[in-house]
Amino acid sequence: MLKFLICVKNKNYETSLEKWKIYPVVKEEEMEGYVRIIDESGEDYLYPKEYFLPTELPAIVSEKVKKEYLDQV
């Protein structure tokens, strides 16, 4: 199942992360305390896990994001 996080902090990453934006998780806990997401550059990078909170999207929204966004990245 595809997971999503909402950005609640972007200190030192203002150009890479938008506060209150929802980001798809590429890989969790690759490195302790960090999460890999696709940021504003369109690339996946590690960010401090404390910068995000988990969120759930309706299944139809999650599938649409996966199909139209992640499959293009």
PDB file of N, CA, C and O in Angstrom:
ATOM      1  N   MET A   1       0.841  -1.190   0.000  1.00  0.00           N
ATOM      2  CA  MET A   1       0.000   0.000   0.000  1.00  0.00           C
ATOM      3  C   MET A   1       0.882   1.248   0.000  1.00  0.00           C
ATOM      4  O   MET A   1       1.869   1.320   0.733  1.00  0.00           O
ATOM      5  N   LEU A   2       0.533   2.189  -0.795  1.00  0.00           N
ATOM      6  CA  LEU A   2       1.266   3.443  -0.902  1.00  0.00           C
ATOM      7  C   LEU A   2       0.999   4.301   0.326  1.00  0.00           C
ATOM      8  O   LEU A   2      -0.151   4.487   0.722  1.00  0.00           O
ATOM      9  N   LYS A   3       2.066   4.824   0.929  1.00  0.00           N
ATOM     10  CA  LYS A   3       1.933   5.677   2.107  1.00  0.00           C
ATOM     11  C   LYS A   3       2.200   7.126   1.737  1.00  0.00           C
ATOM     12  O   LYS A   3       2.932   7.429   0.795  1.00  0.00           O
ATOM     13  N   PHE A   4       1.579   8.012   2.511  1.00  0.00           N
ATOM     14  CA  PHE A   4       1.745   9.438   2.297  1.00  0.00           C
ATOM     15  C   PHE A   4       2.066  10.132   3.610  1.00  0.00           C
ATOM     16  O   PHE A   4       1.622   9.714   4.679  1.00  0.00           O
ATOM     17  N   LEU A   5       2.846  11.200   3.506  1.00  0.00           N
ATOM     18  CA  LEU A   5       3.185  12.026   4.663  1.00  0.00           C
ATOM     19  C   LEU A   5       2.860  13.470   4.338  1.00  0.00           C
ATOM     20  O   LEU A   5       2.960  13.896   3.187  1.00  0.00           O
ATOM     21  N   ILE A   6       2.470  14.220   5.358  1.00  0.00           N
ATOM     22  CA  ILE A   6       2.246  15.649   5.178  1.00  0.00           C
ATOM     23  C   ILE A   6       3.410  16.388   5.827  1.00  0.00           C
ATOM     24  O   ILE A   6       3.776  16.106   6.968  1.00  0.00           O
ATOM     25  N   CYS A   7       3.981  17.322   5.104  1.00  0.00           N
ATOM     26  CA  CYS A   7       5.126  18.088   5.590  1.00  0.00           C
ATOM     27  C   CYS A   7       4.654  19.134   6.605  1.00  0.00           C
ATOM     28  O   CYS A   7       3.785  19.951   6.303  1.00  0.00           O
ATOM     29  N   VAL A   8       5.227  19.102   7.799  1.00  0.00           N
ATOM     30  CA  VAL A   8       4.859  20.064   8.839  1.00  0.00           C
ATOM     31  C   VAL A   8       6.020  20.982   9.212  1.00  0.00           C
ATOM     32  O   VAL A   8       5.862  21.908  10.007  1.00  0.00           O
ATOM     33  N   LYS A   9       7.185  20.716   8.629  1.00  0.00           N
ATOM     34  CA  LYS A   9       8.374  21.524   8.911  1.00  0.00           C
ATOM     35  C   LYS A   9       9.284  21.444   7.686  1.00  0.00           C
ATOM     36  O   LYS A   9       9.447  20.377   7.096  1.00  0.00           O
ATOM     37  N   ASN A  10       9.876  22.581   7.308  1.00  0.00           N
ATOM     38  CA  ASN A  10      10.788  22.549   6.157  1.00  0.00           C
ATOM     39  C   ASN A  10      12.058  23.376   6.381  1.00  0.00           C
ATOM     40  O   ASN A  10      12.718  23.775   5.421  1.00  0.00           O
ATOM     41  N   LYS A  11      12.396  23.631   7.636  1.00  0.00           N
ATOM     42  CA  LYS A  11      13.589  24.420   7.960  1.00  0.00           C
ATOM     43  C   LYS A  11      14.822  23.811   7.285  1.00  0.00           C
ATOM     44  O   LYS A  11      15.075  22.611   7.387  1.00  0.00           O
ATOM     45  N   ASN A  12      15.570  24.657   6.603  1.00  0.00           N
ATOM     46  CA  ASN A  12      16.770  24.293   5.838  1.00  0.00           C
ATOM     47  C   ASN A  12      16.463  23.567   4.525  1.00  0.00           C
ATOM     48  O   ASN A  12      17.382  23.220   3.783  1.00  0.00           O
ATOM     49  N   TYR A  13      15.180  23.335   4.235  1.00  0.00           N
ATOM     50  CA  TYR A  13      14.788  22.650   2.999  1.00  0.00           C
ATOM     51  C   TYR A  13      13.661  23.411   2.294  1.00  0.00           C
ATOM     52  O   TYR A  13      12.822  22.798   1.634  1.00  0.00           O
ATOM     53  N   GLU A  14      13.638  24.723   2.427  1.00  0.00           N
ATOM     54  CA  GLU A  14      12.529  25.531   1.917  1.00  0.00           C
ATOM     55  C   GLU A  14      12.296  25.372   0.414  1.00  0.00           C
ATOM     56  O   GLU A  14      11.152  25.438  -0.036  1.00  0.00           O
ATOM     57  N   THR A  15      13.345  25.167  -0.364  1.00  0.00           N
ATOM     58  CA  THR A  15      13.160  25.011  -1.812  1.00  0.00           C
ATOM     59  C   THR A  15      12.802  23.577  -2.201  1.00  0.00           C
ATOM     60  O   THR A  15      12.322  23.333  -3.307  1.00  0.00           O
ATOM     61  N   SER A  16      13.033  22.643  -1.301  1.00  0.00           N
ATOM     62  CA  SER A  16      12.777  21.233  -1.601  1.00  0.00           C
ATOM     63  C   SER A  16      11.452  20.720  -1.059  1.00  0.00           C
ATOM     64  O   SER A  16      10.862  19.793  -1.615  1.00  0.00           O
ATOM     65  N   LEU A  17      10.984  21.328   0.036  1.00  0.00           N
ATOM     66  CA  LEU A  17       9.758  20.871   0.691  1.00  0.00           C
ATOM     67  C   LEU A  17       8.796  22.024   0.902  1.00  0.00           C
ATOM     68  O   LEU A  17       9.209  23.120   1.281  1.00  0.00           O
ATOM     69  N   GLU A  18       7.520  21.785   0.661  1.00  0.00           N
ATOM     70  CA  GLU A  18       6.483  22.773   0.938  1.00  0.00           C
ATOM     71  C   GLU A  18       5.723  22.327   2.183  1.00  0.00           C
ATOM     72  O   GLU A  18       5.233  21.200   2.255  1.00  0.00           O
ATOM     73  N   LYS A  19       5.632  23.234   3.167  1.00  0.00           N
ATOM     74  CA  LYS A  19       4.846  22.909   4.354  1.00  0.00           C
ATOM     75  C   LYS A  19       3.402  22.670   3.953  1.00  0.00           C
ATOM     76  O   LYS A  19       2.863  23.345   3.076  1.00  0.00           O
ATOM     77  N   TRP A  20       2.788  21.699   4.611  1.00  0.00           N
ATOM     78  CA  TRP A  20       1.382  21.307   4.462  1.00  0.00           C
ATOM     79  C   TRP A  20       1.097  20.579   3.148  1.00  0.00           C
ATOM     80  O   TRP A  20      -0.060  20.302   2.834  1.00  0.00           O
ATOM     81  N   LYS A  21       2.127  20.272   2.392  1.00  0.00           N
ATOM     82  CA  LYS A  21       1.936  19.494   1.168  1.00  0.00           C
ATOM     83  C   LYS A  21       2.057  18.008   1.497  1.00  0.00           C
ATOM     84  O   LYS A  21       2.805  17.615   2.392  1.00  0.00           O
ATOM     85  N   ILE A  22       1.318  17.202   0.768  1.00  0.00           N
ATOM     86  CA  ILE A  22       1.355  15.749   0.953  1.00  0.00           C
ATOM     87  C   ILE A  22       2.368  15.162  -0.022  1.00  0.00           C
ATOM     88  O   ILE A  22       2.356  15.468  -1.214  1.00  0.00           O
ATOM     89  N   TYR A  23       3.248  14.307   0.513  1.00  0.00           N
ATOM     90  CA  TYR A  23       4.290  13.672  -0.293  1.00  0.00           C
ATOM     91  C   TYR A  23       4.166  12.152  -0.224  1.00  0.00           C
ATOM     92  O   TYR A  23       3.883  11.605   0.842  1.00  0.00           O
ATOM     93  N   PRO A  24       4.373  11.467  -1.346  1.00  0.00           N
ATOM     94  CA  PRO A  24       4.386  10.005  -1.319  1.00  0.00           C
ATOM     95  C   PRO A  24       5.710   9.506  -0.736  1.00  0.00           C
ATOM     96  O   PRO A  24       6.773  10.074  -0.987  1.00  0.00           O
ATOM     97  N   VAL A  25       5.617   8.446   0.039  1.00  0.00           N
ATOM     98  CA  VAL A  25       6.800   7.836   0.650  1.00  0.00           C
ATOM     99  C   VAL A  25       7.386   6.823  -0.327  1.00  0.00           C
ATOM    100  O   VAL A  25       6.680   5.954  -0.838  1.00  0.00           O
ATOM    101  N   VAL A  26       8.672   6.947  -0.574  1.00  0.00           N
ATOM    102  CA  VAL A  26       9.357   5.988  -1.431  1.00  0.00           C
ATOM    103  C   VAL A  26       9.857   4.827  -0.577  1.00  0.00           C
ATOM    104  O   VAL A  26       9.696   3.662  -0.938  1.00  0.00           O
ATOM    105  N   LYS A  27      10.466   5.161   0.561  1.00  0.00           N
ATOM    106  CA  LYS A  27      10.988   4.127   1.452  1.00  0.00           C
ATOM    107  C   LYS A  27      11.084   4.688   2.860  1.00  0.00           C
ATOM    108  O   LYS A  27      11.616   5.777   3.076  1.00  0.00           O
ATOM    109  N   GLU A  28      10.557   3.920   3.826  1.00  0.00           N
ATOM    110  CA  GLU A  28      10.633   4.337   5.220  1.00  0.00           C
ATOM    111  C   GLU A  28      11.813   3.662   5.905  1.00  0.00           C
ATOM    112  O   GLU A  28      12.191   2.538   5.576  1.00  0.00           O
ATOM    113  N   GLU A  29      12.375   4.372   6.852  1.00  0.00           N
ATOM    114  CA  GLU A  29      13.427   3.828   7.714  1.00  0.00           C
ATOM    115  C   GLU A  29      14.604   3.218   6.954  1.00  0.00           C
ATOM    116  O   GLU A  29      15.193   2.235   7.403  1.00  0.00           O
ATOM    117  N   GLU A  30      14.939   3.794   5.819  1.00  0.00           N
ATOM    118  CA  GLU A  30      16.148   3.380   5.109  1.00  0.00           C
ATOM    119  C   GLU A  30      17.352   3.680   5.998  1.00  0.00           C
ATOM    120  O   GLU A  30      18.314   2.915   6.071  1.00  0.00           O
ATOM    121  N   MET A  31      17.257   4.808   6.659  1.00  0.00           N
ATOM    122  CA  MET A  31      18.253   5.229   7.628  1.00  0.00           C
ATOM    123  C   MET A  31      17.458   5.681   8.851  1.00  0.00           C
ATOM    124  O   MET A  31      16.489   6.427   8.705  1.00  0.00           O
ATOM    125  N   GLU A  32      17.834   5.258  10.026  1.00  0.00           N
ATOM    126  CA  GLU A  32      17.056   5.545  11.228  1.00  0.00           C
ATOM    127  C   GLU A  32      16.775   7.041  11.384  1.00  0.00           C
ATOM    128  O   GLU A  32      17.683   7.870  11.339  1.00  0.00           O
ATOM    129  N   GLY A  33      15.488   7.363  11.569  1.00  0.00           N
ATOM    130  CA  GLY A  33      15.088   8.748  11.774  1.00  0.00           C
ATOM    131  C   GLY A  33      14.862   9.532  10.494  1.00  0.00           C
ATOM    132  O   GLY A  33      14.573  10.728  10.541  1.00  0.00           O
ATOM    133  N   TYR A  34      14.989   8.872   9.351  1.00  0.00           N
ATOM    134  CA  TYR A  34      14.808   9.535   8.058  1.00  0.00           C
ATOM    135  C   TYR A  34      13.791   8.784   7.208  1.00  0.00           C
ATOM    136  O   TYR A  34      13.539   7.596   7.408  1.00  0.00           O
ATOM    137  N   VAL A  35      13.223   9.498   6.271  1.00  0.00           N
ATOM    138  CA  VAL A  35      12.268   8.913   5.337  1.00  0.00           C
ATOM    139  C   VAL A  35      12.613   9.418   3.934  1.00  0.00           C
ATOM    140  O   VAL A  35      13.025  10.566   3.763  1.00  0.00           O
ATOM    141  N   ARG A  36      12.442   8.557   2.942  1.00  0.00           N
ATOM    142  CA  ARG A  36      12.742   8.926   1.557  1.00  0.00           C
ATOM    143  C   ARG A  36      11.430   9.288   0.862  1.00  0.00           C
ATOM    144  O   ARG A  36      10.506   8.479   0.783  1.00  0.00           O
ATOM    145  N   ILE A  37      11.371  10.521   0.360  1.00  0.00           N
ATOM    146  CA  ILE A  37      10.193  10.996  -0.360  1.00  0.00           C
ATOM    147  C   ILE A  37      10.626  11.627  -1.679  1.00  0.00           C
ATOM    148  O   ILE A  37      11.803  11.916  -1.892  1.00  0.00           O
ATOM    149  N   ILE A  38       9.651  11.832  -2.557  1.00  0.00           N
ATOM    150  CA  ILE A  38       9.906  12.564  -3.794  1.00  0.00           C
ATOM    151  C   ILE A  38       9.600  14.021  -3.501  1.00  0.00           C
ATOM    152  O   ILE A  38       8.460  14.374  -3.201  1.00  0.00           O
ATOM    153  N   ASP A  39      10.625  14.872  -3.589  1.00  0.00           N
ATOM    154  CA  ASP A  39      10.452  16.279  -3.212  1.00  0.00           C
ATOM    155  C   ASP A  39      10.101  17.145  -4.421  1.00  0.00           C
ATOM    156  O   ASP A  39       9.745  16.631  -5.481  1.00  0.00           O
ATOM    157  N   GLU A  40      10.205  18.453  -4.253  1.00  0.00           N
ATOM    158  CA  GLU A  40       9.824  19.405  -5.303  1.00  0.00           C
ATOM    159  C   GLU A  40      10.695  19.321  -6.548  1.00  0.00           C
ATOM    160  O   GLU A  40      10.297  19.798  -7.610  1.00  0.00           O
ATOM    161  N   SER A  41      11.872  18.727  -6.434  1.00  0.00           N
ATOM    162  CA  SER A  41      12.743  18.578  -7.602  1.00  0.00           C
ATOM    163  C   SER A  41      12.295  17.423  -8.492  1.00  0.00           C
ATOM    164  O   SER A  41      12.744  17.295  -9.631  1.00  0.00           O
ATOM    165  N   GLY A  42      11.403  16.580  -7.960  1.00  0.00           N
ATOM    166  CA  GLY A  42      10.964  15.401  -8.693  1.00  0.00           C
ATOM    167  C   GLY A  42      11.842  14.192  -8.437  1.00  0.00           C
ATOM    168  O   GLY A  42      11.595  13.111  -8.972  1.00  0.00           O
ATOM    169  N   GLU A  43      12.869  14.375  -7.618  1.00  0.00           N
ATOM    170  CA  GLU A  43      13.781  13.288  -7.258  1.00  0.00           C
ATOM    171  C   GLU A  43      13.479  12.823  -5.838  1.00  0.00           C
ATOM    172  O   GLU A  43      12.860  13.546  -5.057  1.00  0.00           O
ATOM    173  N   ASP A  44      13.921  11.610  -5.513  1.00  0.00           N
ATOM    174  CA  ASP A  44      13.707  11.134  -4.148  1.00  0.00           C
ATOM    175  C   ASP A  44      14.960  11.363  -3.303  1.00  0.00           C
ATOM    176  O   ASP A  44      16.084  11.088  -3.724  1.00  0.00           O
ATOM    177  N   TYR A  45      14.721  11.878  -2.093  1.00  0.00           N
ATOM    178  CA  TYR A  45      15.797  12.191  -1.155  1.00  0.00           C
ATOM    179  C   TYR A  45      15.373  11.822   0.258  1.00  0.00           C
ATOM    180  O   TYR A  45      14.186  11.677   0.551  1.00  0.00           O
ATOM    181  N   LEU A  46      16.360  11.675   1.121  1.00  0.00           N
ATOM    182  CA  LEU A  46      16.102  11.424   2.540  1.00  0.00           C
ATOM    183  C   LEU A  46      15.888  12.738   3.274  1.00  0.00           C
ATOM    184  O   LEU A  46      16.613  13.711   3.065  1.00  0.00           O
ATOM    185  N   TYR A  47      14.876  12.747   4.138  1.00  0.00           N
ATOM    186  CA  TYR A  47      14.585  13.908   4.985  1.00  0.00           C
ATOM    187  C   TYR A  47      14.311  13.423   6.399  1.00  0.00           C
ATOM    188  O   TYR A  47      13.908  12.276   6.599  1.00  0.00           O
ATOM    189  N   PRO A  48      14.528  14.298   7.387  1.00  0.00           N
ATOM    190  CA  PRO A  48      14.232  13.907   8.764  1.00  0.00           C
ATOM    191  C   PRO A  48      12.753  13.528   8.910  1.00  0.00           C
ATOM    192  O   PRO A  48      11.868  14.263   8.473  1.00  0.00           O
ATOM    193  N   LYS A  49      12.504  12.390   9.519  1.00  0.00           N
ATOM    194  CA  LYS A  49      11.138  11.898   9.694  1.00  0.00           C
ATOM    195  C   LYS A  49      10.294  12.869  10.514  1.00  0.00           C
ATOM    196  O   LYS A  49       9.078  12.943  10.339  1.00  0.00           O
ATOM    197  N   GLU A  50      10.948  13.620  11.417  1.00  0.00           N
ATOM    198  CA  GLU A  50      10.225  14.566  12.278  1.00  0.00           C
ATOM    199  C   GLU A  50       9.619  15.730  11.493  1.00  0.00           C
ATOM    200  O   GLU A  50       8.819  16.488  12.042  1.00  0.00           O
ATOM    201  N   TYR A  51       9.978  15.881  10.240  1.00  0.00           N
ATOM    202  CA  TYR A  51       9.430  16.949   9.405  1.00  0.00           C
ATOM    203  C   TYR A  51       8.057  16.587   8.833  1.00  0.00           C
ATOM    204  O   TYR A  51       7.428  17.407   8.164  1.00  0.00           O
ATOM    205  N   PHE A  52       7.598  15.375   9.090  1.00  0.00           N
ATOM    206  CA  PHE A  52       6.369  14.868   8.482  1.00  0.00           C
ATOM    207  C   PHE A  52       5.469  14.182   9.500  1.00  0.00           C
ATOM    208  O   PHE A  52       5.919  13.701  10.540  1.00  0.00           O
ATOM    209  N   LEU A  53       4.186  14.154   9.166  1.00  0.00           N
ATOM    210  CA  LEU A  53       3.204  13.380   9.910  1.00  0.00           C
ATOM    211  C   LEU A  53       2.508  12.454   8.923  1.00  0.00           C
ATOM    212  O   LEU A  53       2.273  12.830   7.774  1.00  0.00           O
ATOM    213  N   PRO A  54       2.176  11.239   9.369  1.00  0.00           N
ATOM    214  CA  PRO A  54       1.482  10.326   8.461  1.00  0.00           C
ATOM    215  C   PRO A  54       0.067  10.811   8.176  1.00  0.00           C
ATOM    216  O   PRO A  54      -0.567  11.441   9.022  1.00  0.00           O
ATOM    217  N   THR A  55      -0.411  10.514   6.998  1.00  0.00           N
ATOM    218  CA  THR A  55      -1.780  10.856   6.625  1.00  0.00           C
ATOM    219  C   THR A  55      -2.327   9.753   5.734  1.00  0.00           C
ATOM    220  O   THR A  55      -1.579   9.086   5.020  1.00  0.00           O
ATOM    221  N   GLU A  56      -3.622   9.571   5.783  1.00  0.00           N
ATOM    222  CA  GLU A  56      -4.266   8.569   4.936  1.00  0.00           C
ATOM    223  C   GLU A  56      -5.126   9.273   3.902  1.00  0.00           C
ATOM    224  O   GLU A  56      -5.848  10.222   4.207  1.00  0.00           O
ATOM    225  N   LEU A  57      -5.033   8.796   2.690  1.00  0.00           N
ATOM    226  CA  LEU A  57      -5.855   9.319   1.601  1.00  0.00           C
ATOM    227  C   LEU A  57      -6.888   8.262   1.231  1.00  0.00           C
ATOM    228  O   LEU A  57      -6.631   7.068   1.389  1.00  0.00           O
ATOM    229  N   PRO A  58      -8.034   8.678   0.749  1.00  0.00           N
ATOM    230  CA  PRO A  58      -8.998   7.691   0.258  1.00  0.00           C
ATOM    231  C   PRO A  58      -8.346   6.836  -0.831  1.00  0.00           C
ATOM    232  O   PRO A  58      -7.480   7.316  -1.563  1.00  0.00           O
ATOM    233  N   ALA A  59      -8.755   5.590  -0.937  1.00  0.00           N
ATOM    234  CA  ALA A  59      -8.156   4.654  -1.892  1.00  0.00           C
ATOM    235  C   ALA A  59      -8.164   5.196  -3.315  1.00  0.00           C
ATOM    236  O   ALA A  59      -7.178   5.046  -4.037  1.00  0.00           O
ATOM    237  N   ILE A  60      -9.241   5.811  -3.721  1.00  0.00           N
ATOM    238  CA  ILE A  60      -9.333   6.333  -5.090  1.00  0.00           C
ATOM    239  C   ILE A  60      -8.295   7.429  -5.341  1.00  0.00           C
ATOM    240  O   ILE A  60      -7.731   7.508  -6.432  1.00  0.00           O
ATOM    241  N   VAL A  61      -8.040   8.269  -4.341  1.00  0.00           N
ATOM    242  CA  VAL A  61      -7.038   9.335  -4.464  1.00  0.00           C
ATOM    243  C   VAL A  61      -5.644   8.724  -4.509  1.00  0.00           C
ATOM    244  O   VAL A  61      -4.813   9.112  -5.330  1.00  0.00           O
ATOM    245  N   SER A  62      -5.395   7.773  -3.624  1.00  0.00           N
ATOM    246  CA  SER A  62      -4.099   7.108  -3.578  1.00  0.00           C
ATOM    247  C   SER A  62      -3.772   6.439  -4.911  1.00  0.00           C
ATOM    248  O   SER A  62      -2.651   6.559  -5.405  1.00  0.00           O
ATOM    249  N   GLU A  63      -4.730   5.743  -5.489  1.00  0.00           N
ATOM    250  CA  GLU A  63      -4.520   5.079  -6.777  1.00  0.00           C
ATOM    251  C   GLU A  63      -4.280   6.083  -7.900  1.00  0.00           C
ATOM    252  O   GLU A  63      -3.444   5.853  -8.774  1.00  0.00           O
ATOM    253  N   LYS A  64      -5.002   7.181  -7.876  1.00  0.00           N
ATOM    254  CA  LYS A  64      -4.839   8.224  -8.899  1.00  0.00           C
ATOM    255  C   LYS A  64      -3.433   8.827  -8.821  1.00  0.00           C
ATOM    256  O   LYS A  64      -2.782   9.031  -9.846  1.00  0.00           O
ATOM    257  N   VAL A  65      -2.973   9.109  -7.603  1.00  0.00           N
ATOM    258  CA  VAL A  65      -1.623   9.652  -7.419  1.00  0.00           C
ATOM    259  C   VAL A  65      -0.596   8.653  -7.927  1.00  0.00           C
ATOM    260  O   VAL A  65       0.330   9.017  -8.651  1.00  0.00           O
ATOM    261  N   LYS A  66      -0.762   7.400  -7.547  1.00  0.00           N
ATOM    262  CA  LYS A  66       0.185   6.377  -7.984  1.00  0.00           C
ATOM    263  C   LYS A  66       0.221   6.284  -9.509  1.00  0.00           C
ATOM    264  O   LYS A  66       1.295   6.242 -10.108  1.00  0.00           O
ATOM    265  N   LYS A  67      -0.937   6.254 -10.121  1.00  0.00           N
ATOM    266  CA  LYS A  67      -1.020   6.091 -11.574  1.00  0.00           C
ATOM    267  C   LYS A  67      -0.496   7.305 -12.330  1.00  0.00           C
ATOM    268  O   LYS A  67       0.286   7.160 -13.270  1.00  0.00           O
ATOM    269  N   GLU A  68      -0.915   8.487 -11.932  1.00  0.00           N
ATOM    270  CA  GLU A  68      -0.608   9.677 -12.724  1.00  0.00           C
ATOM    271  C   GLU A  68       0.642  10.429 -12.284  1.00  0.00           C
ATOM    272  O   GLU A  68       1.178  11.226 -13.054  1.00  0.00           O
ATOM    273  N   TYR A  69       1.109  10.198 -11.087  1.00  0.00           N
ATOM    274  CA  TYR A  69       2.273  10.938 -10.601  1.00  0.00           C
ATOM    275  C   TYR A  69       3.486  10.031 -10.479  1.00  0.00           C
ATOM    276  O   TYR A  69       4.514  10.276 -11.110  1.00  0.00           O
ATOM    277  N   LEU A  70       3.373   9.005  -9.686  1.00  0.00           N
ATOM    278  CA  LEU A  70       4.534   8.156  -9.428  1.00  0.00           C
ATOM    279  C   LEU A  70       4.989   7.380 -10.654  1.00  0.00           C
ATOM    280  O   LEU A  70       6.187   7.161 -10.829  1.00  0.00           O
ATOM    281  N   ASP A  71       4.072   6.964 -11.495  1.00  0.00           N
ATOM    282  CA  ASP A  71       4.467   6.220 -12.686  1.00  0.00           C
ATOM    283  C   ASP A  71       5.216   7.089 -13.692  1.00  0.00           C
ATOM    284  O   ASP A  71       5.890   6.570 -14.582  1.00  0.00           O
ATOM    285  N   GLN A  72       5.101   8.417 -13.552  1.00  0.00           N
ATOM    286  CA  GLN A  72       5.796   9.336 -14.458  1.00  0.00           C
ATOM    287  C   GLN A  72       7.157   9.750 -13.926  1.00  0.00           C
ATOM    288  O   GLN A  72       8.015  10.201 -14.685  1.00  0.00           O
ATOM    289  N   VAL A  73       7.356   9.598 -12.636  1.00  0.00           N
ATOM    290  CA  VAL A  73       8.600  10.060 -12.008  1.00  0.00           C
ATOM    291  C   VAL A  73       9.694   9.052 -12.212  1.00  0.00           C
ATOM    292  O   VAL A  73      10.818   9.259 -11.756  1.00  0.00           O
TER     293      VAL A  73
END
